[in-house]
Amino acid sequence: MTDENEYEFKPFAKIVRRNRPVIITEKIDGTNGLVFVNEIGGVLAGSRNRWVTPTNDNFGFAKWVYEHTDELRMLGPGYHYGEWWGQGIQRRYGLEEKRFSLFNAGRWSQPDVRPPCCHVVPTLGHGFEKDGIVAECLERLRVEGSAAAPGFMNPEGIVVFHTASGHLQKVTLEGDAEPKGKRK
């Protein structure tokens, strides 16, 4: 028999209950943005998988972060993820400007707690999946259009945040059954 002191014991992860509350926000079709604020107020810009700079940018996001550094310090130390969207990016949403919308709607939904230069993804609903909240929010988005850009009738879909597991899942209005690269 092998000596148990030779190997690190790795317990099986706790399984969370599926039937727990979910929070549903609009899935905005843009590009991921990251604002990082360090402990002494230094600010960096990032995309989904790299740091960006005004000379090595992602649709002008780093330039925008640089121009709004003083305001963005209000976010406090940490990694602040969101969507950079609007003019010239993906669906464009009929906007004449670009916007940065923070993902953490629970934390940033009140305008007085976030920098004036930042928006937040709209919360479309919350409740239990078994009660049909996901289908209800999708249908409302399909019929009423974007909550992030009122009047825009071709929104991408929703993001479902499972409160017990902390996991995010997306559901798109078109082509949800196909991987992104396979859609026509």
Contacts in CASP RR format, 6 or more apart in sequence:
PFRMAT RR
TARGET T0000
AUTHOR 0000-0000-0000
METHOD contacts of the structure
MODEL  1
MTDENEYEFKPFAKIVRRNRPVIITEKIDGTNGLVFVNEIGGVLAGSRNR
WVTPTNDNFGFAKWVYEHTDELRMLGPGYHYGEWWGQGIQRRYGLEEKRF
SLFNAGRWSQPDVRPPCCHVVPTLGHGFEKDGIVAECLERLRVEGSAAAP
GFMNPEGIVVFHTASGHLQKVTLEGDAEPKGKRK
16 162 0 8 1.000
16 164 0 8 1.000
16 165 0 8 1.000
17 164 0 8 1.000
18 129 0 8 1.000
19 128 0 8 1.000
19 129 0 8 1.000
19 130 0 8 1.000
20 128 0 8 1.000
20 162 0 8 1.000
20 163 0 8 1.000
20 164 0 8 1.000
20 165 0 8 1.000
21 126 0 8 1.000
21 127 0 8 1.000
21 128 0 8 1.000
21 163 0 8 1.000
21 164 0 8 1.000
22 126 0 8 1.000
22 127 0 8 1.000
22 128 0 8 1.000
22 129 0 8 1.000
22 133 0 8 1.000
22 134 0 8 1.000
22 160 0 8 1.000
22 161 0 8 1.000
22 162 0 8 1.000
22 163 0 8 1.000
23 105 0 8 1.000
23 106 0 8 1.000
23 123 0 8 1.000
23 125 0 8 1.000
23 126 0 8 1.000
23 127 0 8 1.000
23 160 0 8 1.000
23 161 0 8 1.000
23 163 0 8 1.000
24 123 0 8 1.000
24 124 0 8 1.000
24 125 0 8 1.000
24 126 0 8 1.000
24 133 0 8 1.000
24 134 0 8 1.000
24 137 0 8 1.000
24 158 0 8 1.000
24 159 0 8 1.000
24 160 0 8 1.000
24 161 0 8 1.000
25 103 0 8 1.000
25 105 0 8 1.000
25 121 0 8 1.000
25 122 0 8 1.000
25 123 0 8 1.000
25 124 0 8 1.000
25 158 0 8 1.000
25 159 0 8 1.000
25 161 0 8 1.000
26 121 0 8 1.000
26 122 0 8 1.000
26 124 0 8 1.000
26 141 0 8 1.000
26 146 0 8 1.000
26 147 0 8 1.000
26 148 0 8 1.000
26 155 0 8 1.000
26 156 0 8 1.000
26 157 0 8 1.000
26 158 0 8 1.000
26 159 0 8 1.000
27 155 0 8 1.000
27 156 0 8 1.000
27 157 0 8 1.000
27 158 0 8 1.000
27 159 0 8 1.000
27 170 0 8 1.000
27 171 0 8 1.000
27 172 0 8 1.000
28 83 0 8 1.000
28 85 0 8 1.000
28 93 0 8 1.000
28 101 0 8 1.000
28 121 0 8 1.000
28 146 0 8 1.000
28 148 0 8 1.000
28 155 0 8 1.000
28 156 0 8 1.000
29 85 0 8 1.000
29 90 0 8 1.000
29 91 0 8 1.000
29 93 0 8 1.000
29 155 0 8 1.000
29 156 0 8 1.000
30 83 0 8 1.000
30 84 0 8 1.000
30 85 0 8 1.000
30 86 0 8 1.000
30 89 0 8 1.000
30 90 0 8 1.000
30 91 0 8 1.000
31 47 0 8 1.000
31 48 0 8 1.000
31 58 0 8 1.000
31 59 0 8 1.000
31 61 0 8 1.000
31 83 0 8 1.000
31 84 0 8 1.000
31 85 0 8 1.000
31 89 0 8 1.000
31 90 0 8 1.000
32 47 0 8 1.000
32 48 0 8 1.000
32 81 0 8 1.000
32 82 0 8 1.000
32 83 0 8 1.000
32 84 0 8 1.000
33 45 0 8 1.000
33 46 0 8 1.000
33 47 0 8 1.000
33 48 0 8 1.000
33 58 0 8 1.000
33 61 0 8 1.000
33 81 0 8 1.000
33 82 0 8 1.000
33 83 0 8 1.000
33 84 0 8 1.000
33 100 0 8 1.000
34 44 0 8 1.000
34 45 0 8 1.000
34 46 0 8 1.000
34 47 0 8 1.000
34 48 0 8 1.000
34 79 0 8 1.000
34 80 0 8 1.000
34 81 0 8 1.000
34 82 0 8 1.000
35 43 0 8 1.000
35 44 0 8 1.000
35 45 0 8 1.000
35 46 0 8 1.000
35 65 0 8 1.000
35 72 0 8 1.000
35 75 0 8 1.000
35 79 0 8 1.000
35 80 0 8 1.000
35 100 0 8 1.000
36 43 0 8 1.000
36 44 0 8 1.000
36 45 0 8 1.000
36 46 0 8 1.000
36 78 0 8 1.000
36 79 0 8 1.000
36 80 0 8 1.000
37 43 0 8 1.000
37 72 0 8 1.000
37 73 0 8 1.000
37 75 0 8 1.000
37 76 0 8 1.000
37 77 0 8 1.000
37 78 0 8 1.000
37 80 0 8 1.000
38 44 0 8 1.000
38 77 0 8 1.000
38 78 0 8 1.000
39 77 0 8 1.000
41 73 0 8 1.000
41 76 0 8 1.000
41 77 0 8 1.000
42 69 0 8 1.000
42 73 0 8 1.000
43 65 0 8 1.000
43 69 0 8 1.000
43 72 0 8 1.000
43 73 0 8 1.000
44 51 0 8 1.000
44 65 0 8 1.000
45 51 0 8 1.000
45 52 0 8 1.000
45 53 0 8 1.000
45 61 0 8 1.000
45 62 0 8 1.000
45 64 0 8 1.000
45 65 0 8 1.000
45 66 0 8 1.000
46 52 0 8 1.000
46 58 0 8 1.000
46 61 0 8 1.000
46 62 0 8 1.000
46 65 0 8 1.000
47 58 0 8 1.000
47 61 0 8 1.000
52 58 0 8 1.000
52 61 0 8 1.000
52 62 0 8 1.000
53 62 0 8 1.000
54 60 0 8 1.000
54 62 0 8 1.000
54 63 0 8 1.000
54 66 0 8 1.000
56 62 0 8 1.000
57 63 0 8 1.000
58 84 0 8 1.000
59 84 0 8 1.000
59 88 0 8 1.000
59 89 0 8 1.000
59 98 0 8 1.000
60 84 0 8 1.000
60 98 0 8 1.000
61 84 0 8 1.000
61 98 0 8 1.000
61 100 0 8 1.000
64 84 0 8 1.000
64 98 0 8 1.000
64 100 0 8 1.000
65 72 0 8 1.000
68 115 0 8 1.000
68 117 0 8 1.000
71 115 0 8 1.000
71 116 0 8 1.000
71 117 0 8 1.000
71 118 0 8 1.000
72 80 0 8 1.000
72 115 0 8 1.000
72 117 0 8 1.000
72 118 0 8 1.000
74 114 0 8 1.000
74 115 0 8 1.000
75 114 0 8 1.000
75 115 0 8 1.000
75 118 0 8 1.000
80 102 0 8 1.000
80 104 0 8 1.000
81 102 0 8 1.000
81 103 0 8 1.000
81 104 0 8 1.000
82 100 0 8 1.000
82 101 0 8 1.000
82 102 0 8 1.000
82 103 0 8 1.000
82 121 0 8 1.000
83 100 0 8 1.000
83 101 0 8 1.000
83 103 0 8 1.000
83 121 0 8 1.000
84 98 0 8 1.000
84 99 0 8 1.000
84 100 0 8 1.000
85 91 0 8 1.000
85 93 0 8 1.000
85 95 0 8 1.000
85 98 0 8 1.000
85 99 0 8 1.000
85 101 0 8 1.000
85 148 0 8 1.000
86 92 0 8 1.000
86 93 0 8 1.000
86 94 0 8 1.000
86 95 0 8 1.000
86 97 0 8 1.000
86 98 0 8 1.000
86 99 0 8 1.000
86 149 0 8 1.000
87 94 0 8 1.000
87 95 0 8 1.000
87 96 0 8 1.000
87 97 0 8 1.000
87 98 0 8 1.000
88 98 0 8 1.000
89 98 0 8 1.000
91 152 0 8 1.000
91 154 0 8 1.000
91 155 0 8 1.000
91 156 0 8 1.000
93 146 0 8 1.000
93 148 0 8 1.000
93 149 0 8 1.000
93 152 0 8 1.000
94 149 0 8 1.000
94 152 0 8 1.000
95 149 0 8 1.000
99 119 0 8 1.000
100 117 0 8 1.000
100 118 0 8 1.000
100 119 0 8 1.000
101 118 0 8 1.000
101 119 0 8 1.000
101 120 0 8 1.000
101 121 0 8 1.000
101 148 0 8 1.000
102 108 0 8 1.000
102 114 0 8 1.000
102 118 0 8 1.000
102 119 0 8 1.000
102 120 0 8 1.000
102 121 0 8 1.000
103 121 0 8 1.000
103 159 0 8 1.000
104 120 0 8 1.000
105 120 0 8 1.000
105 121 0 8 1.000
105 122 0 8 1.000
105 123 0 8 1.000
106 123 0 8 1.000
107 113 0 8 1.000
108 114 0 8 1.000
108 118 0 8 1.000
108 120 0 8 1.000
109 120 0 8 1.000
109 123 0 8 1.000
114 120 0 8 1.000
119 148 0 8 1.000
121 148 0 8 1.000
121 159 0 8 1.000
122 147 0 8 1.000
122 148 0 8 1.000
124 137 0 8 1.000
124 140 0 8 1.000
124 141 0 8 1.000
124 147 0 8 1.000
124 158 0 8 1.000
125 133 0 8 1.000
125 137 0 8 1.000
126 133 0 8 1.000
127 133 0 8 1.000
129 160 0 8 1.000
134 158 0 8 1.000
134 160 0 8 1.000
134 171 0 8 1.000
137 158 0 8 1.000
138 157 0 8 1.000
138 158 0 8 1.000
138 171 0 8 1.000
138 173 0 8 1.000
141 147 0 8 1.000
141 155 0 8 1.000
141 157 0 8 1.000
141 158 0 8 1.000
141 173 0 8 1.000
142 173 0 8 1.000
145 151 0 8 1.000
145 152 0 8 1.000
145 153 0 8 1.000
145 154 0 8 1.000
145 155 0 8 1.000
146 152 0 8 1.000
146 153 0 8 1.000
146 154 0 8 1.000
146 155 0 8 1.000
147 155 0 8 1.000
148 155 0 8 1.000
155 173 0 8 1.000
156 172 0 8 1.000
156 173 0 8 1.000
157 170 0 8 1.000
157 171 0 8 1.000
157 172 0 8 1.000
157 173 0 8 1.000
158 170 0 8 1.000
158 171 0 8 1.000
159 168 0 8 1.000
159 169 0 8 1.000
159 170 0 8 1.000
160 168 0 8 1.000
160 169 0 8 1.000
160 170 0 8 1.000
160 171 0 8 1.000
161 167 0 8 1.000
161 168 0 8 1.000
162 168 0 8 1.000
162 169 0 8 1.000
174 183 0 8 1.000
175 183 0 8 1.000
END
